[in-house]
Amino acid sequence: MHRSIATVSLSGTLRQKLEAIAAAGFDGFELFENDFIQFNGSAATLGAIARDLGLSVDLYQPFRDFEAMPELQFRRSLERAERKFDLMQAMGARLMLCCSNTSPMAVDDPARAAAQLHALAERAAQRGLRVGFEALAWGRCTSRYGQAWDIVRRADHPNLGLILDSFHTLSLKDDPAGIADIPGDKIFFLQMADAPLMAMDVLQWARHHRSFPGQGDFDVVTFLEKTLQAGYTGPLSLEIFNDVFRETPNRRTAVDAMRSLLYLESQVRERLDDAAPRAVTLFSPPPLPDLSGISFIEFAVDEAAAASLGALLQQLGFRRVGQHRSKAVVLYRQGDVHLIVNAQPDSFARERFDAHGASVCALGLRTDDPEAAAERAVAMRSQPHHSPVGPGEVRVPAIVAPGGNLVHFVASALGRDGLYAADFVLDDDGPGASDAGLQAIDHVALGLDIDQLDTWVLFSRAVLGLEPGESLELADPFGLIRSRGVANADRSVRLVLNVSLSQRTRTARTLRRSGGGAVHHIALRCDDIFESVAHLRANGVAFVPISGNYHDDLATRIDLDGGLIERMRAAGVLFDRSPAGDYLHIYTESFENGLFFEVVQRVDDYDAYGAINAPARMASQAQS
Amino acid sequence: MHRSIATVSLSGTLRQKLEAIAAAGFDGFELFENDFIQFNGSAATLGAIARDLGLSVDLYQPFRDFEAMPELQFRRSLERAERKFDLMQAMGARLMLCCSNTSPMAVDDPARAAAQLHALAERAAQRGLRVGFEALAWGRCTSRYGQAWDIVRRADHPNLGLILDSFHTLSLKDDPAGIADIPGDKIFFLQMADAPLMAMDVLQWARHHRSFPGQGDFDVVTFLEKTLQAGYTGPLSLEIFNDVFRETPNRRTAVDAMRSLLYLESQVRERLDDAAPRAVTLFSPPPLPDLSGISFIEFAVDEAAAASLGALLQQLGFRRVGQHRSKAVVLYRQGDVHLIVNAQPDSFARERFDAHGASVCALGLRTDDPEAAAERAVAMRSQPHHSPVGPGEVRVPAIVAPGGNLVHFVASALGRDGLYAADFVLDDDGPGASDAGLQAIDHVALGLDIDQLDTWVLFSRAVLGLEPGESLELADPFGLIRSRGVANADRSVRLVLNVSLSQRTRTARTLRRSGGGAVHHIALRCDDIFESVAHLRANGVAFVPISGNYHDDLATRIDLDGGLIERMRAAGVLFDRSPAGDYLHIYTESFENGLFFEVVQRVDDYDAYGAINAPARMASQAQS
């Protein structure tokens, strides 16, 4: 499809926006009028810039408060339109968006609306231009696409068509099914927007909280499917009003935008019958990876941090089971948890260490077909990462995740030692304390800057096949934290995305040290948390203290055996219950750079992350 | 009145919150249960801390989902209450807040609700405690104070009373008039909250956007008036859920909180008949100042900046009309505009210069009774500022405004030269370019950190008597700016409060240089903007260039004489029209620290600040 984006979706000056749009591989753009009004050049200059960048000016928008007006206002608006047509011709735009009237002067008279739009289309036709009519969700008389289509049909002018925007339909919970019945060639333009479900005034929602398809909660896939079923062959475009995007560096936003369209196309392509002839070509990347677990986590350290982290890991019950044959890289293992501590100079890890201090620099994800997973990621606009592979070493395809860490795709067929046998001298009886019963990586929690959350949600879905859960807000003593889990279907890979809405929380301070995006903590799963915690305390692991008031309150909230509560109180363990099961957990004190570990036990089918208890942890950290 | 505040209203750990509450002069506090759950100490310890700080624990809150439940849940909740009563007794809290049930299990049966609350009150009575019942705006069956009062009345227990919260009543647009008819001794507690009017779900509004009385749009004065008319004599408290307060340093929030209560009391006191006997004593400060203009603006500079600013002011048509007799301070004048350039070492101005670079450090406001104005400000918890006064010099009372600049109150009776004659060697024919027709200070625009906006709105109202106008959001190329004017009744003093919602706008970058709060630009008024601009351009003043596209669009939007538009285009002048009148304006290029000037002409009764044109200015600044 011809891919387009509205200039309002990006930060920067108009020229900077167009350069970012071109760099991300778009075919064209919608010119948001205010961007042109503030542009320090003529319409012809803008057209020349667009041509130089290989971009078409797909739409001039918006033209407001036109249809269904008294005669005097109608005549004035026609003159206004002529001036805009002048500009469109000078810049090479062929289509104008006319959005439904919000003026109190508008009259509820579809016949009048149709007649006036007919007149506008006739003026456009005289210049070889076209007009598209769009129903705004907050339009005074016309708020649904069905109403707008009725007016376009009545107007019956070849230069007048319909413009669809998924936000206006889905925000009103209107049914998009009827779109499939509209003649495709009368749909002149398609704007796709997603959004989180929010209980607020639709205008405020629309102006501040839209997001790219795949970042929100709308069924955008069905919307596009219905539009294609109608026979639509025009541009696929994005018009996203989002307060955060307004301040995000526009090159990053433009990549997210392109990824969202490619992902949307690929989802629709999977739905539509392959046998049916289609007038448009939809993007078809390799399939989403079938992930089966977190194979390893790699830390970037220097020699000193390698020693202190190694000592901590041994306290946590890990054994040092491998020494790399040629590099300053050590492998630690406990149960199915593999942690790599990389202190090799002149490596990617060292670059990350130099930039951010001791931190996680890579995740390994287990999958059947690592090559296909990496190809999928690259097709979805992730950067590939090519590590040098020594003779006899296993090649592990890798990509760069948002923020700069690596994701490696590890072949499931390699088994437990296969990845390490070639590169490491392995010794299962290497130095270490006794096993503390930590068996698997339950989840990895990331601390992100506010403008990285939507980026990560889309990356998680489109590249890794992880689906987001509920978005929660947690109270730190110095501000709110927004937290959202993403996980694959069998829950063998879980990430938790945390964003500090305040500059003053511990999460925000850690983020500043880490450059804006980092692993915040690592949760390790065990079968018996009391046994594991006793073992870990005996090894000298320090846990975040939890107020006795917490356990007093817990006893009043949840019907629990008194003995269990006393065990939790004594051990410092926190508790959450959902209808599906229970969650017992405890946090270690932080070590370098604010990073810490969580030990968790899941009972039955508990499927979340104990977010209700995070404030107790954050308050304890603030009091220490 | 006994003044109280809920711990949820402030950032920090519980101990830090209590210290801030005590430091601001509160008598007691409401303990928000989560703060206690996360507190690393017992209830007895908390009580001891409170006593040491001289604070009473006025309320334990909230106790949720209690009334109108099935028998089993009711029995369990009674046990839960007993555990909370244990804590209350240990900490010395005598009153518990029970808020109306939001559980889907609640039944709509006021008789059952009353019976269960009676049972709860009976349990409380056995320990000498009391229970207050409050209607949450989103309560399942009980959402209005009238319903809650009906249940309390039916329950008929001396230890059960009503708790009122202005947010829950005013957010539902419920009429507070009926409160006056409730027996005052059955109202056990009063929570006052203000809020901006917002079109959103009431629960989200309540949890994120409440503000202190005087910071929002609610008629909190009438609410308190009705409660006092009922005969209420209990605490006056604040329970404010606000995302920004959660991250604001709590000492500042606590001062704002106290100021809001003092202001509220003073407003109610003015309304109630002085002759009527009242059971409570309401705060009675000196009256609000009657301001009649901005007497002067003072700049903090060093010698180099004094020279460059002086040169710019002369280009702007100012004359150097005064040299201080003993200090490195110079007075510039044009029309009724007085600008003081202070380069005196070892002065307040030099402290500000050292901290923030060349910047405005003080405003002089003209008023009939400067002493009373300063006393009012100090009564409202502003810090007084005592400048050294030399022999023969005029004493000008001053206070510290939020952010650290000074506000001087200048006696109107001093006239044009009276303030300066004693201190300065005056020479009306001092060096300078010819007068450019700039006649008065139209407004002073401040750039504020996000957590200073509510502080400034309340300071403007309670200390200066300036009332806020509409709150607007303006698009900078790198994020949104929130802008709100405050002005006195005759509009002789106008300030514009600007907040950058993004870290990446020019406003935000200027703010970082200035330490978070600074004068952003100064608008000077003239009678004929074309004449003034021609004069200023001839003097070499550089203005922010405005795209010709702006004037093309202006011609399509507003029915203006073509000649006028061409004059505006040629001069680079921007235009706004309201039903009351027109506004013509232009911005100079920035000089030191991002500060710039605006030249404005008001036609008829235009009463705003041309905010619609600010994006054109910001885009131009970003493109230069």
Interface residues (C-beta under 8 A of the other chain):
Chain A: S11 G12 T13 R15 Q16 E33 N34 F36 I37 Q38 F39 N40 G41 S42 A43 R76 E79 R80 R83 K84 L87 A199 M200 D201 L203 Q204 D243 R246 E247 A475 P477 F478 G479 L480 L501 S502 Q503 R504 T505 P545 S547 G548 N549 Y550 D552 D553 A555 T556 R557 D559 P615 A616 A619 S620 A622 Q623
Chain B: S11 G12 T13 R15 Q16 E33 N34 F36 I37 Q38 F39 N40 G41 S42 A43 R76 E79 R80 R83 K84 L87 A199 M200 D201 L203 Q204 D243 R246 E247 A475 P477 F478 G479 L480 L501 S502 Q503 R504 T505 P545 S547 G548 N549 Y550 D552 D553 A555 T556 R557 D559 P615 A616 A619 S620 A622 Q623
